[in-house]
């Protein structure tokens, strides 16, 4: 993580006090807190992704690991470092209750009986172990979040953690609050809901005027979920409300993309109904650990949105050790690393492409055609497909086949 979040010369740490492209430019500091979020390496089987954000966005960069996407989403908010996200479930099933002869498990704060008096001791123990295993598996799928209200550049724990954490997908965010009140970790990005993680760079114009109508349209679970009071967190609830099941274990890239478009449309419709004429800046980033959706958007036909860039290649390397000078390497056509950031993390301008205003970046792993002929990568058969049929039909071998080995 350090090669993306802390070491680069213009890392998100540096952008917390020296942002070059932040709106408004008269306030270059992002010192109201920061946050980092990351997924367990076991979760990934795709390119590396780094998403950096400031508040509302600042960038971070991915590490060259196996084909996984390293994403850094940057926003004008500050990256939060401080505590594990309170939405992460840490409770485990309760042990055997010697006084009842039954077993109960604590799941989401509710006690559920899982055995009766007819079960043997071995069956009861097995039931508890199964529940504990399931809880651990569910926890592994959730991203971890570290937040703090201190400035990113002065937090020693962030520097230590960044040197040790390895992840296929990273969010980083530094915050410049646009709301009154004391800084709070609850208001620091990113936020987590089950396996989904969210950040925002920008501001929903005159948000208090649409807040009540926005909340009224939410299902009760999402209305009660936010711990903070920012426009960004409530926008996340709108996004979740447009998913078929926000608790789902798997999301298609199309569903996440469509939910993002509906979120922007909902906010725009509410603003129009409230008579709000000023534009809103909505650079949102969301991920489920596999797909990343990032927007560069402003509700205006003439004004420019907050900045957003991306960079991709096969490795992200420091070419001047100790000086924070990095460059993206493109050793071949494969993309093992993808970075999305409000500001470039390096001074290598050729490595970065500006995202066009009012467009969306969608980063996905390879998209399988799942039908009766689909073979999971975990199935050994996936690694031993026979090229003979295509050869005999005259349709070639492809780049990955050794002709002499096949002939032999």
C-alpha positions in Angstrom: 0.0 0.0 0.0 2.8 2.4 0.8 3.9 2.5 -2.9 0.5 3.9 -3.7 -0.6 5.9 -0.7 2.4 7.3 1.1 5.7 7.1 -0.9 5.0 8.8 -4.2 6.1 12.4 -4.4 2.6 13.6 -5.0 0.8 10.9 -3.1 -2.5 11.4 -1.4 -0.5 12.4 1.8 1.1 15.2 -0.2 -2.2 16.2 -1.8 -3.7 16.6 1.7 -1.6 19.8 2.1 -0.6 20.6 -1.5 -3.5 19.8 -3.8 -3.0 21.3 -7.2 -6.4 20.8 -8.7 -8.8 21.0 -5.8 -12.1 23.0 -6.0 -12.0 25.7 -4.7 -8.3 26.4 -5.4 -8.2 29.0 -2.6 -8.5 26.1 -0.1 -5.7 23.6 -1.0 -5.8 21.9 2.4 -7.5 18.5 2.9 -6.9 18.3 6.7 -10.3 17.3 8.2 -9.5 13.6 8.4 -8.6 10.7 6.1 -9.5 7.1 5.4 -8.1 4.1 3.6 -10.0 0.9 2.7 -8.8 -2.3 1.3 -10.0 -5.8 0.4 -8.4 -9.1 1.5 -5.9 -10.4 -1.1 -7.7 -13.7 -1.1 -10.8 -12.0 -2.5 -9.1 -11.0 -5.7 -8.4 -12.8 -8.9 -8.1 -9.8 -11.2 -5.8 -6.8 -11.9 -4.7 -4.5 -9.1 -6.7 -1.4 -8.4 -5.9 1.8 -6.6 -8.5 4.4 -5.9 -7.6 7.6 -4.2 -10.0 10.3 -3.1 -10.2 13.7 -1.4 -13.5 14.9 -0.1 -14.9 14.9 -1.8 -10.9 13.1 -3.4 -7.2 12.3 -3.5 -5.3 9.5 -5.3 -3.5 6.4 -4.3 -1.7 3.9 -6.3 -1.8 0.1 -6.7 1.0 -2.4 -6.2 2.2 -4.7 -8.9 0.9 -8.1 -7.7 -0.8 -10.8 -9.7 -3.3 -9.7 -12.3 -5.5 -7.7 -10.0 -6.7 -4.2 -10.2 -5.1 -1.6 -7.9 -7.4 1.3 -7.7 -6.9 4.6 -5.9 -9.9 6.9 -5.7 -9.1 10.5 -4.7 -11.5 13.1 -3.5 -11.5 16.6 -2.0 -12.1 15.0 1.3 -9.1 13.8 3.4 -8.1 10.2 3.6 -9.3 8.9 7.0 -7.1 6.9 9.2 -8.1 5.8 12.6 -10.4 2.9 13.4 -11.9 -0.2 11.8 -15.1 0.7 10.2 -17.9 0.2 12.7 -20.1 -1.5 10.1 -17.7 -4.5 10.0 -19.1 -7.3 12.1 -16.7 -8.7 14.7 -19.0 -10.8 16.8 -18.7 -14.6 16.8 -21.1 -17.4 17.8 -21.4 -17.9 21.5 -19.8 -21.0 23.0 -21.8 -24.0 24.3 -24.2 -23.1 27.1 -23.6 -25.8 29.7 -26.7 -24.9 31.5 -29.2 -25.5 28.7 -27.9 -28.4 26.7 -28.5 -26.3 23.6 -26.3 -24.1 21.4 -26.9 -20.6 20.3 -25.0 -18.3 17.9 -24.8 -14.6 18.0 -25.3 -13.3 14.5 -25.7 -9.6 13.8 -26.5 -9.1 17.5 -29.4 -11.6 17.5 -29.2 -15.0 19.4 -30.4 -17.9 17.2 -30.9 -21.4 18.5 -29.0 -23.9 16.3 -29.3 -27.2 18.3 -31.8 -29.0 20.5 -31.7 -31.5 23.3 -31.8 -34.4 20.9 -28.5 -33.5 19.4 -25.3 -35.2 20.5 -22.5 -33.1 22.0 -20.5 -33.7 18.8 -23.3 -32.4 16.7 -23.7 -29.3 18.8 -20.0 -28.6 18.6 -20.0 -29.1 14.8 -22.9 -26.7 14.5 -21.1 -24.0 16.4 -17.9 -24.5 14.4 -19.9 -24.3 11.1 -21.5 -21.0 12.2 -18.1 -19.6 13.2 -16.6 -20.6 9.9 -19.4 -19.0 8.0 -19.0 -15.8 10.0 -15.3 -15.7 9.3 -15.9 -16.3 5.6 -18.4 -13.4 5.5 -16.0 -11.2 7.4 -13.2 -12.0 4.9 -15.4 -10.7 2.1 -15.9 -7.3 3.7 -13.3 -4.6 3.1 -11.4 -3.2 6.1 -11.4 0.5 6.8 -9.0 2.7 8.8 -10.0 6.3 9.5 -8.9 9.2 11.6 -9.8 12.9 12.0 -6.1 13.8 12.1 -4.4 15.2 9.0 -3.1 12.4 6.8 0.5 13.8 6.8 0.8 13.6 10.6 -0.6 10.2 11.3 2.2 7.8 12.2 -0.2 4.8 12.2 -1.1 5.4 8.6 2.6 5.3 7.6 3.2 2.1 9.5 0.1 0.3 8.2 0.8 1.4 4.6 4.2 -0.4 4.8 2.6 -3.7 5.9 -0.8 -3.9 4.1 -1.0 -5.8 0.8 -4.2 -5.7 -1.1 -5.5 -6.1 -4.7 -7.8 -3.1 -4.3 -7.3 0.0 -2.3 -9.3 3.1 -1.6 -7.6 6.2 -0.1 -9.3 9.5 0.7 -8.4 12.8 2.3 -11.1 15.1 3.5 -11.8 18.8 3.4 -15.1 19.2 5.1 -17.8 21.3 3.3 -20.1 21.1 6.3 -20.2 22.9 9.7 -19.4 21.0 12.9 -16.4 19.3 14.5 -14.6 16.7 12.4 -15.8 13.1 13.0 -14.5 9.7 11.9 -18.1 8.9 11.0 -18.0 11.5 8.3 -14.6 10.4 6.8 -14.6 8.4 3.6 -14.7 5.6 2.6 -17.9 3.9 3.9 -18.6 0.2 3.8 -21.9 -1.7 3.5 -21.3 -5.5 3.5 -18.8 -6.0 0.6 -19.4 -2.6 -1.1 -17.1 0.4 -0.5 -17.9 4.0 -1.4 -16.1 7.4 -1.7 -17.0 10.9 -3.0 -15.1 13.9 -4.3 -17.3 16.9 -4.6 -20.5 18.4 -3.1 -24.2 18.0 -3.7 -25.3 21.6 -4.0 -27.6 22.8 -1.2 -27.9 19.3 0.1 -30.0 20.2 3.2 -32.9 21.2 0.8 -33.2 17.7 -0.6 -32.1 15.7 2.4 -35.6 15.0 3.8 -37.0 14.0 0.4 -34.0 11.8 -0.3 -34.3 10.0 3.1 -38.1 9.5 2.7 -37.5 7.5 -0.5 -35.1 5.0 1.3 -36.1 1.7 2.8 -36.0 1.7 6.5 -32.7 -0.3 6.7 -30.8 2.2 4.6 -32.5 5.2 6.4 -31.2 3.9 9.7 -27.7 2.9 8.5 -25.7 6.1 8.3 -23.7 7.0 11.3 -22.6 10.4 9.9 -24.4 13.2 8.2 -22.6 14.0 5.0 -24.1 14.3 1.6 -21.6 11.7 0.4 -22.8 9.0 2.8 -26.5 9.7 2.0 -25.6 9.4 -1.7 -24.2 6.0 -0.9 -27.6 5.0 0.6 -29.3 6.1 -2.6 -26.9 4.0 -4.6 -27.6 0.9 -2.4 -31.4 1.5 -2.8 -31.0 1.0 -6.6 -29.4 -2.4 -6.2 -31.6 -5.5 -6.4 -30.1 -6.7 -3.1 -27.4 -4.6 -1.4 -26.5 -7.6 0.7 -25.7 -9.8 -2.3 -22.4 -11.7 -2.4 -22.0 -11.0 -6.1 -22.8 -8.0 -8.4 -22.5 -7.8 -12.1 -20.6 -4.8 -13.5 -23.8 -3.8 -15.4 -25.9 -3.7 -12.2 -23.3 -1.5 -10.4 -23.0 0.8 -13.4 -26.8 1.1 -13.8 -27.2 1.8 -10.0 -24.6 4.6 -10.3 -26.5 6.2 -13.2 -29.8 6.0 -11.3 -28.1 7.5 -8.2 -27.0 10.6 -10.2 -30.4 10.8 -11.9 -32.2 10.6 -8.5 -30.1 13.4 -7.0 -30.6 15.6 -10.0 -34.4 15.0 -10.0 -34.6 15.9 -6.3 -32.5 19.1 -6.8 -34.8 20.2 -9.7 -37.9 19.6 -7.6 -36.4 21.7 -4.8 -35.7 24.5 -7.2 -31.9 24.3 -6.8 -30.2 25.8 -9.8 -26.5 25.5 -8.9 -24.5 22.5 -10.1 -23.5 19.6 -8.0 -20.1 17.9 -8.2 -20.5 14.1 -8.1 -17.2 12.3 -8.5 -18.3 8.9 -6.9 -16.3 5.7 -6.6 -17.8 2.4 -5.6 -16.5 -1.2 -5.6 -17.5 -4.7 -4.5 -13.9 -5.9 -4.5 -14.0 -7.0 -8.2 -15.6 -4.2 -10.2 -14.9 -0.5 -9.7 -17.2 2.3 -10.9 -15.8 5.8 -10.9 -17.6 8.9 -12.2 -16.5 12.4 -13.2 -19.7 14.4 -13.2 -21.2 17.8 -12.7 -24.9 18.7 -13.2 -24.1 21.4 -15.7 -23.8 21.6 -19.5 -21.1 24.3 -19.4 -19.0 24.0 -16.3 -16.1 21.5 -15.7 -16.3 18.8 -13.1 -13.8 18.1 -10.4 -10.7 16.5 -11.9 -10.2 12.8 -12.4 -7.4 10.8 -14.0 -6.5 7.2 -14.6 -3.3 5.3 -15.4 -2.7 1.7 -16.2 0.1 -0.7 -17.0 2.0 -3.8 -15.9 3.9 -2.3 -12.9 4.3 0.9 -10.9 7.9 1.3 -10.0 10.1 3.8 -8.1 12.9 4.8 -10.5 14.7 7.1 -8.1 14.8 5.2 -4.8 14.0 7.2 -1.7 12.9 10.3 -3.7 9.3 9.2 -4.3 9.7 9.3 -8.1 7.5 6.6 -9.7 6.5 5.7 -13.2 4.0 3.3 -14.8 5.6 0.6 -16.9 3.9 -1.0 -19.9 5.9 -4.2 -20.5 3.2 -5.7 -22.6 -0.5 -5.2 -23.6 -1.8 -6.6 -20.3 -3.0 -4.3 -17.6 -2.1 -5.5 -14.2 -2.5 -2.2 -12.4 -5.1 0.5 -12.8 -5.1 3.7 -10.8 -7.9 6.3 -10.7 -7.2 9.5 -8.9 -8.4 13.1 -8.5 -4.8 14.2 -9.2 -1.9 12.2 -10.8 0.3 10.6 -8.2 3.4 11.2 -10.3 4.8 13.9 -12.5 5.0 11.6 -15.5 2.3 13.2 -17.5 2.4 10.6 -20.3 1.3 8.0 -17.7 -2.0 9.7 -17.0 -5.2 10.2 -19.0 -7.8 12.7 -18.0 -11.3 11.3 -17.7 -13.8 13.3 -19.7 -16.4 15.3 -17.8 -19.7 13.6 -17.3 -18.4 10.1 -18.1 -17.9 6.9 -16.1 -14.9 4.6 -15.7 -15.8 0.9 -15.3 -13.0 -1.5 -14.3 -13.8 -5.2 -14.4 -12.0 -8.5 -14.3 -12.4 -10.7 -17.3 -16.1 -11.1 -17.9 -17.0 -14.8 -18.4 -19.8 -16.1 -20.6 -21.6 -18.3 -18.1 -23.6 -21.0 -19.7 -23.4 -24.8 -19.9 -19.9 -24.6 -21.5 -18.5 -22.3 -18.8 -15.6 -23.9 -16.7 -14.7 -22.2 -13.5 -11.0 -21.2 -13.2 -10.9 -23.3 -10.0 -11.7 -26.4 -12.0 -8.5 -28.1 -13.3 -10.2 -28.7 -16.6 -10.0 -24.9 -17.3 -6.3 -25.2 -17.7 -6.3 -28.1 -20.3 -8.5 -27.1 -23.2 -7.6 -29.0 -26.4 -6.8 -26.8 -29.4 -7.1 -29.6 -31.9 -10.6 -28.8 -33.1 -9.7 -25.1 -33.9 -6.5 -26.2 -35.6 -8.2 -28.8 -37.8 -10.9 -26.2 -38.7 -8.2 -23.8 -39.8 -8.9 -21.1 -37.2 -5.3 -21.0 -35.8 -3.6 -21.5 -32.5 -3.6 -18.2 -30.7 -0.5 -16.7 -29.1 -0.4 -19.1 -26.1 0.1 -22.4 -27.8 3.5 -24.0 -28.6 3.2 -25.4 -32.1 6.2 -27.8 -31.8 4.8 -29.2 -28.5 1.4 -29.8 -30.1 3.0 -31.5 -33.1 5.0 -33.7 -30.9 
